[in-house]
């Protein structure tokens, strides 16, 4: 399949006019706190084989997540439904873009079967943007939630959805299935949206989060996430967190942006772990119920720890942590 070119990650805009001239080169050395063990444990190989045998996609692989070894060894994974081709082209994202052709009505059952076989207590379901579909992909989320409830009834379900172009009916269909966690990432501070999230709007994403909470009430925990490293200030980040709290977001994740290729937005700087700790404290002061902030934090990193669990964790790392 031919995919859209990423040669201009900022579209018609001059990236350096917005991010500034002092961006880091692609091959610059990462700080020492980014060193993580290479994946390859028996549990990792087991899950990799299982996912491949079911012809499934994970955001762990498609987005080149640095935590894939740890999370898979822990026995958790984030499933990406509706194929591996996105209809949008965010300047930071490693998922390929183009005209999707994926249409598998049996995918919800296969995802649920894998969740059951893996013995997960917390499954994260996300998707590419599918602006080409009449329901914008909502029906696939509904199908997966129903199938997991049927095949793995003790598993908590977290959905990480697109913005459904701000349409309320697709969102209402997903919320009606009562996922335990509704997650929609705003990704960057509002100022960077025209550059980093073309086709999306910060206000629309906030409205999605607010509507999810108003529709789902106390039965649903709302969650969102951001990246640091594209030139935003600490004050901009705190202001953005305040806006998320005003829109009823309860759980927050913040991590460092890592540039996937030369055709993606450059990194302006690496935030120090102490800065993430300061941001975490500021978030708690704003009223967030759970905050995960750090250089390697991603939206689904240790997602099973973001909400109370009724089942014990699996995998050697979960056992070591007593989770």
NUTORZA-893152 format. One record per residue (C-alpha): residue number from 1; residue in one letter; x negated, y, z. Coordinates in Angstrom, 3 decimals, decimal comma. Layout:
// NUTORZA-893152
<r NUM "A" <X Y Z>>;
...
This chain:
// NUTORZA-893152
<r 1 "X" <0,000 0,000 0,000>>;
<r 2 "X" <-1,268 3,464 -0,823>>;
<r 3 "X" <-1,390 5,667 2,237>>;
<r 4 "X" <-1,523 9,417 2,562>>;
<r 5 "X" <-4,954 10,993 2,526>>;
<r 6 "X" <-6,368 12,240 5,813>>;
<r 7 "X" <-8,963 14,422 4,116>>;
<r 8 "X" <-7,351 17,543 5,609>>;
<r 9 "X" <-6,304 16,713 9,184>>;
<r 10 "X" <-5,119 20,294 9,726>>;
<r 11 "X" <-3,112 20,477 6,509>>;
<r 12 "X" <-3,401 23,899 4,902>>;
<r 13 "X" <-4,771 25,426 8,095>>;
<r 14 "X" <-8,427 26,047 8,794>>;
<r 15 "X" <-9,188 23,743 11,699>>;
<r 16 "X" <-12,134 25,800 12,940>>;
<r 17 "X" <-10,050 28,985 13,006>>;
<r 18 "X" <-7,847 27,342 15,636>>;
<r 19 "X" <-10,266 25,103 17,520>>;
<r 20 "X" <-13,225 27,462 17,259>>;
<r 21 "X" <-16,587 26,942 15,549>>;
<r 22 "X" <-18,234 25,012 18,387>>;
<r 23 "X" <-16,758 21,558 17,781>>;
<r 24 "X" <-18,701 18,364 18,373>>;
<r 25 "X" <-20,059 16,333 15,446>>;
<r 26 "X" <-18,459 12,939 14,889>>;
<r 27 "X" <-21,560 10,970 15,867>>;
<r 28 "X" <-22,387 12,980 18,988>>;
<r 29 "X" <-23,280 10,950 22,059>>;
<r 30 "X" <-20,399 10,359 24,419>>;
<r 31 "X" <-20,842 11,091 28,140>>;
<r 32 "X" <-21,862 8,205 30,371>>;
<r 33 "X" <-18,391 7,790 31,851>>;
<r 34 "X" <-17,113 6,378 28,526>>;
<r 35 "X" <-19,099 3,161 28,750>>;
<r 36 "X" <-16,710 0,197 28,927>>;
<r 37 "X" <-17,366 -3,539 28,511>>;
<r 38 "X" <-16,825 -4,893 25,006>>;
<r 39 "X" <-13,680 -7,015 24,710>>;
<r 40 "X" <-14,152 -10,763 24,488>>;
<r 41 "X" <-12,918 -12,442 27,678>>;
<r 42 "X" <-10,963 -15,715 27,447>>;
<r 43 "X" <-7,744 -13,860 28,322>>;
<r 44 "X" <-8,430 -11,295 25,597>>;
<r 45 "X" <-8,998 -14,020 23,005>>;
<r 46 "X" <-5,865 -15,832 24,149>>;
<r 47 "X" <-3,662 -12,761 23,753>>;
<r 48 "X" <-5,288 -11,810 20,449>>;
<r 49 "X" <-4,531 -15,245 19,051>>;
<r 50 "X" <-0,964 -15,169 20,351>>;
<r 51 "X" <-0,238 -11,735 18,859>>;
<r 52 "X" <-1,754 -12,693 15,510>>;
<r 53 "X" <0,179 -15,976 15,414>>;
<r 54 "X" <3,440 -14,050 15,784>>;
<r 55 "X" <2,441 -11,510 13,082>>;
<r 56 "X" <2,883 -8,675 15,568>>;
<r 57 "X" <1,186 -5,270 15,828>>;
<r 58 "X" <-0,135 -3,666 18,987>>;
<r 59 "X" <-0,928 -0,013 19,517>>;
<r 60 "X" <-4,014 -1,273 21,356>>;
<r 61 "X" <-5,474 -2,385 18,013>>;
<r 62 "X" <-3,921 0,122 15,618>>;
<r 63 "X" <-4,935 3,161 17,683>>;
<r 64 "X" <-8,377 1,724 18,524>>;
<r 65 "X" <-7,748 2,098 22,260>>;
<r 66 "X" <-10,945 1,990 24,353>>;
<r 67 "X" <-9,158 0,057 27,103>>;
<r 68 "X" <-8,117 -2,909 25,006>>;
<r 69 "X" <-10,549 -5,293 26,708>>;
<r 70 "X" <-9,505 -4,362 30,240>>;
<r 71 "X" <-5,766 -4,284 29,574>>;
<r 72 "X" <-5,693 -7,557 27,661>>;
<r 73 "X" <-7,834 -9,248 30,303>>;
<r 74 "X" <-5,306 -7,977 32,826>>;
<r 75 "X" <-2,588 -9,687 30,821>>;
<r 76 "X" <-0,774 -6,607 29,486>>;
<r 77 "X" <-0,278 -5,242 25,991>>;
<r 78 "X" <1,705 -2,582 24,156>>;
<r 79 "X" <3,688 -3,868 21,187>>;
<r 80 "X" <4,151 -1,644 18,163>>;
<r 81 "X" <7,320 -2,435 16,243>>;
<r 82 "X" <8,568 -1,369 12,797>>;
<r 83 "X" <5,249 -2,043 11,090>>;
<r 84 "X" <1,864 -0,342 11,096>>;
<r 85 "X" <2,535 2,554 8,687>>;
<r 86 "X" <3,807 5,903 9,982>>;
<r 87 "X" <5,823 8,489 8,061>>;
<r 88 "X" <3,996 11,349 9,790>>;
<r 89 "X" <0,336 12,309 9,844>>;
<r 90 "X" <-0,772 13,665 13,189>>;
<r 91 "X" <-4,317 14,987 13,035>>;
<r 92 "X" <-5,520 12,881 15,981>>;
<r 93 "X" <-3,860 9,514 15,336>>;
<r 94 "X" <-5,633 6,446 13,947>>;
<r 95 "X" <-2,439 4,704 12,767>>;
<r 96 "X" <-2,260 4,690 8,965>>;
<r 97 "X" <0,316 6,862 7,237>>;
<r 98 "X" <2,319 6,470 4,064>>;
<r 99 "X" <5,604 5,033 2,857>>;
<r 100 "X" <6,535 2,091 5,118>>;
<r 101 "X" <7,955 -1,115 3,689>>;
<r 102 "X" <8,167 -3,158 6,905>>;
<r 103 "X" <11,633 -4,533 7,547>>;
<r 104 "X" <11,839 -7,661 9,689>>;
<r 105 "X" <15,157 -8,315 11,442>>;
<r 106 "X" <13,546 -11,136 13,421>>;
<r 107 "X" <10,821 -8,920 14,911>>;
<r 108 "X" <12,728 -8,234 18,177>>;
<r 109 "X" <13,021 -11,955 18,854>>;
<r 110 "X" <9,331 -12,547 18,095>>;
<r 111 "X" <8,235 -9,702 20,367>>;
<r 112 "X" <10,413 -11,014 23,194>>;
<r 113 "X" <9,089 -14,547 22,701>>;
<r 114 "X" <5,541 -13,259 23,053>>;
<r 115 "X" <6,456 -11,269 26,180>>;
<r 116 "X" <7,938 -14,434 27,695>>;
<r 117 "X" <4,969 -16,630 26,699>>;
<r 118 "X" <2,518 -14,083 28,118>>;
<r 119 "X" <4,441 -13,921 31,392>>;
<r 120 "X" <4,412 -10,117 31,424>>;
<r 121 "X" <6,072 -8,264 34,262>>;
<r 122 "X" <5,984 -4,935 32,380>>;
<r 123 "X" <6,204 -4,732 28,595>>;
<r 124 "X" <5,609 -1,510 26,668>>;
<r 125 "X" <7,349 -1,192 23,309>>;
<r 126 "X" <6,395 1,604 20,944>>;
<r 127 "X" <6,681 2,251 17,220>>;
<r 128 "X" <5,419 4,286 14,340>>;
<r 129 "X" <7,631 7,161 13,223>>;
<r 130 "X" <10,209 5,851 10,768>>;
<r 131 "X" <11,834 8,989 9,401>>;
<r 132 "X" <12,746 6,910 6,349>>;
<r 133 "X" <15,339 4,815 8,214>>;
<r 134 "X" <18,960 5,940 8,644>>;
<r 135 "X" <18,811 5,432 12,431>>;
<r 136 "X" <15,133 6,538 12,597>>;
<r 137 "X" <14,206 3,169 14,110>>;
<r 138 "X" <16,497 3,263 17,150>>;
<r 139 "X" <18,156 -0,028 16,241>>;
<r 140 "X" <14,847 -1,876 16,427>>;
<r 141 "X" <14,252 -0,603 19,978>>;
<r 142 "X" <17,767 -1,736 20,904>>;
<r 143 "X" <17,098 -5,190 19,474>>;
<r 144 "X" <13,797 -5,620 21,315>>;
<r 145 "X" <15,263 -4,512 24,654>>;
<r 146 "X" <18,158 -6,952 24,312>>;
<r 147 "X" <15,894 -9,819 23,320>>;
<r 148 "X" <13,475 -9,235 26,211>>;
<r 149 "X" <16,387 -9,100 28,651>>;
<r 150 "X" <17,478 -12,466 27,249>>;
<r 151 "X" <14,108 -14,222 27,011>>;
<r 152 "X" <12,174 -12,586 29,886>>;
<r 153 "X" <14,841 -11,211 32,255>>;
<r 154 "X" <12,396 -10,430 35,077>>;
<r 155 "X" <10,196 -8,226 32,890>>;
<r 156 "X" <10,424 -4,457 33,223>>;
<r 157 "X" <10,731 -2,660 29,892>>;
<r 158 "X" <9,105 0,629 28,942>>;
<r 159 "X" <9,890 2,216 25,586>>;
<r 160 "X" <7,549 4,784 24,051>>;
<r 161 "X" <9,614 6,307 21,271>>;
<r 162 "X" <9,222 8,903 18,521>>;
<r 163 "X" <11,289 12,075 18,761>>;
<r 164 "X" <14,018 10,725 16,424>>;
<r 165 "X" <13,812 14,182 14,780>>;
<r 166 "X" <15,690 15,511 17,780>>;
<r 167 "X" <18,897 13,679 16,865>>;
<r 168 "X" <20,920 12,675 19,908>>;
<r 169 "X" <22,689 9,551 18,622>>;
<r 170 "X" <19,544 7,436 18,039>>;
<r 171 "X" <18,290 8,463 21,482>>;
<r 172 "X" <21,628 7,670 23,106>>;
<r 173 "X" <21,597 4,188 21,524>>;
<r 174 "X" <18,228 3,412 23,100>>;
<r 175 "X" <19,109 4,847 26,520>>;
<r 176 "X" <22,382 2,872 26,556>>;
<r 177 "X" <20,283 -0,318 26,758>>;
<r 178 "X" <18,838 0,920 30,070>>;
<r 179 "X" <15,087 0,518 29,619>>;
<r 180 "X" <13,306 0,892 32,953>>;
<r 181 "X" <11,010 3,634 31,614>>;
<r 182 "X" <11,606 6,069 28,757>>;
<r 183 "X" <8,352 7,525 27,476>>;
<r 184 "X" <7,865 10,152 24,807>>;
<r 185 "X" <4,447 11,769 24,552>>;
<r 186 "X" <4,129 15,488 23,856>>;
<r 187 "X" <0,418 14,757 23,146>>;
<r 188 "X" <-0,999 18,313 23,104>>;
<r 189 "X" <-0,278 21,773 24,500>>;
<r 190 "X" <2,296 23,817 22,517>>;
<r 191 "X" <-0,308 26,081 20,873>>;
<r 192 "X" <-1,877 23,114 19,089>>;
<r 193 "X" <1,319 21,626 17,647>>;
<r 194 "X" <1,078 23,267 14,189>>;
<r 195 "X" <-2,419 21,818 13,828>>;
<r 196 "X" <-2,251 18,458 15,608>>;
<r 197 "X" <1,407 17,430 15,304>>;
<r 198 "X" <2,689 18,592 11,952>>;
<r 199 "X" <6,287 17,498 11,508>>;
<r 200 "X" <6,948 17,700 15,260>>;
<r 201 "X" <7,828 20,529 17,621>>;
<r 202 "X" <7,002 20,835 21,307>>;
<r 203 "X" <10,448 22,198 22,196>>;
<r 204 "X" <12,109 19,287 20,409>>;
<r 205 "X" <10,022 16,736 22,288>>;
<r 206 "X" <10,920 18,406 25,591>>;
<r 207 "X" <14,579 18,268 24,640>>;
<r 208 "X" <14,284 14,536 23,931>>;
<r 209 "X" <12,840 13,959 27,399>>;
<r 210 "X" <15,461 16,113 29,090>>;
<r 211 "X" <18,315 14,419 27,227>>;
<r 212 "X" <16,946 10,972 28,073>>;
<r 213 "X" <17,048 11,767 31,777>>;
<r 214 "X" <20,465 13,415 31,606>>;
<r 215 "X" <21,911 10,412 29,763>>;
<r 216 "X" <20,120 7,708 31,765>>;
<r 217 "X" <20,259 9,318 35,202>>;
<r 218 "X" <18,611 7,518 38,110>>;
<r 219 "X" <18,506 4,215 36,218>>;
<r 220 "X" <15,696 5,456 33,974>>;
<r 221 "X" <12,250 6,854 34,799>>;
<r 222 "X" <11,025 9,463 32,332>>;
<r 223 "X" <7,389 9,680 31,308>>;
<r 224 "X" <5,154 11,693 28,996>>;
<r 225 "X" <1,483 12,069 28,160>>;
<r 226 "X" <-1,079 14,533 26,845>>;
<r 227 "X" <-4,625 14,567 25,534>>;
<r 228 "X" <-7,441 16,920 26,482>>;
<r 229 "X" <-10,431 17,908 24,390>>;
<r 230 "X" <-8,999 20,021 21,557>>;
<r 231 "X" <-9,875 23,386 23,054>>;
<r 232 "X" <-6,987 23,788 25,456>>;
<r 233 "X" <-7,689 25,565 28,746>>;
<r 234 "X" <-6,964 24,193 32,209>>;
<r 235 "X" <-4,318 26,895 32,607>>;
<r 236 "X" <-2,651 25,869 29,332>>;
<r 237 "X" <-2,501 22,284 30,538>>;
<r 238 "X" <-0,943 23,232 33,871>>;
<r 239 "X" <1,623 25,451 32,131>>;
<r 240 "X" <2,513 22,528 29,856>>;
<r 241 "X" <2,901 20,207 32,840>>;
<r 242 "X" <5,218 22,747 34,437>>;
<r 243 "X" <7,380 22,724 31,316>>;
<r 244 "X" <7,525 18,923 31,407>>;
<r 245 "X" <8,701 18,996 35,020>>;
<r 246 "X" <11,374 21,537 34,074>>;
<r 247 "X" <12,567 18,944 31,559>>;
<r 248 "X" <12,856 16,202 34,195>>;
<r 249 "X" <9,675 14,232 33,423>>;
<r 250 "X" <8,710 12,066 36,400>>;
<r 251 "X" <5,550 10,181 35,335>>;
<r 252 "X" <2,527 11,718 33,608>>;
<r 253 "X" <-0,590 10,442 31,843>>;
<r 254 "X" <-3,499 12,623 30,675>>;
<r 255 "X" <-6,607 11,365 28,885>>;
<r 256 "X" <-9,513 12,484 26,741>>;
<r 257 "X" <-9,044 12,730 22,972>>;
<r 258 "X" <-11,540 10,590 21,057>>;
<r 259 "X" <-11,964 11,299 17,362>>;
<r 260 "X" <-11,319 8,117 15,338>>;
<r 261 "X" <-12,976 9,142 12,037>>;
<r 262 "X" <-14,387 12,151 10,217>>;
<r 263 "X" <-10,932 12,672 8,683>>;
<r 264 "X" <-9,383 13,406 12,077>>;
<r 265 "X" <-9,483 16,550 14,180>>;
<r 266 "X" <-12,882 17,202 15,801>>;
<r 267 "X" <-13,426 17,200 19,550>>;
<r 268 "X" <-14,081 20,608 21,068>>;
<r 269 "X" <-15,412 19,257 24,353>>;
<r 270 "X" <-15,298 16,339 26,770>>;
<r 271 "X" <-13,462 17,052 29,999>>;
<r 272 "X" <-15,386 15,982 33,106>>;
<r 273 "X" <-13,744 13,393 35,397>>;
<r 274 "X" <-13,586 16,037 38,140>>;
<r 275 "X" <-11,469 18,247 35,872>>;
<r 276 "X" <-9,035 15,387 35,397>>;
<r 277 "X" <-8,856 14,980 39,173>>;
<r 278 "X" <-8,056 18,680 39,535>>;
<r 279 "X" <-5,364 18,352 36,885>>;
<r 280 "X" <-3,926 15,317 38,672>>;
<r 281 "X" <-3,687 17,310 41,912>>;
<r 282 "X" <-2,005 20,184 40,076>>;
<r 283 "X" <0,498 17,752 38,561>>;
<r 284 "X" <1,406 16,275 41,930>>;
<r 285 "X" <1,843 19,795 43,279>>;
<r 286 "X" <4,366 20,408 40,494>>;
<r 287 "X" <6,406 17,429 41,652>>;
<r 288 "X" <5,434 14,535 39,394>>;
<r 289 "X" <6,108 11,181 41,054>>;
<r 290 "X" <3,131 9,360 39,529>>;
<r 291 "X" <0,109 10,779 37,688>>;
<r 292 "X" <-2,706 8,974 35,884>>;
<r 293 "X" <-5,399 11,378 34,657>>;
<r 294 "X" <-8,903 10,472 33,540>>;
<r 295 "X" <-11,185 10,294 30,508>>;
<r 296 "X" <-10,077 6,782 29,507>>;
<r 297 "X" <-6,418 7,051 30,514>>;
<r 298 "X" <-3,945 6,356 27,728>>;
<r 299 "X" <-0,170 6,399 27,793>>;
<r 300 "X" <0,162 2,665 28,421>>;
<r 301 "X" <-2,974 2,203 30,521>>;
<r 302 "X" <-1,958 0,218 33,616>>;
<r 303 "X" <1,649 1,096 32,808>>;
<r 304 "X" <2,785 -1,587 35,227>>;
<r 305 "X" <1,427 0,564 38,058>>;
<r 306 "X" <3,414 3,656 37,091>>;
<r 307 "X" <6,707 2,336 38,482>>;
<r 308 "X" <7,515 -0,092 41,319>>;
<r 309 "X" <7,305 -3,753 40,314>>;
<r 310 "X" <9,196 -6,740 41,654>>;
<r 311 "X" <6,970 -9,390 40,092>>;
<r 312 "X" <3,257 -10,087 40,720>>;
<r 313 "X" <0,767 -9,164 38,015>>;
<r 314 "X" <-1,043 -11,740 35,912>>;
<r 315 "X" <-4,569 -12,072 34,631>>;
<r 316 "X" <-7,900 -11,975 36,518>>;
<r 317 "X" <-8,021 -8,178 36,919>>;
<r 318 "X" <-4,509 -8,048 38,310>>;
<r 319 "X" <-5,442 -10,771 40,783>>;
<r 320 "X" <-8,548 -8,889 41,871>>;
<r 321 "X" <-6,506 -5,712 42,428>>;
<r 322 "X" <-3,798 -7,568 44,317>>;
<r 323 "X" <-1,255 -6,051 41,915>>;
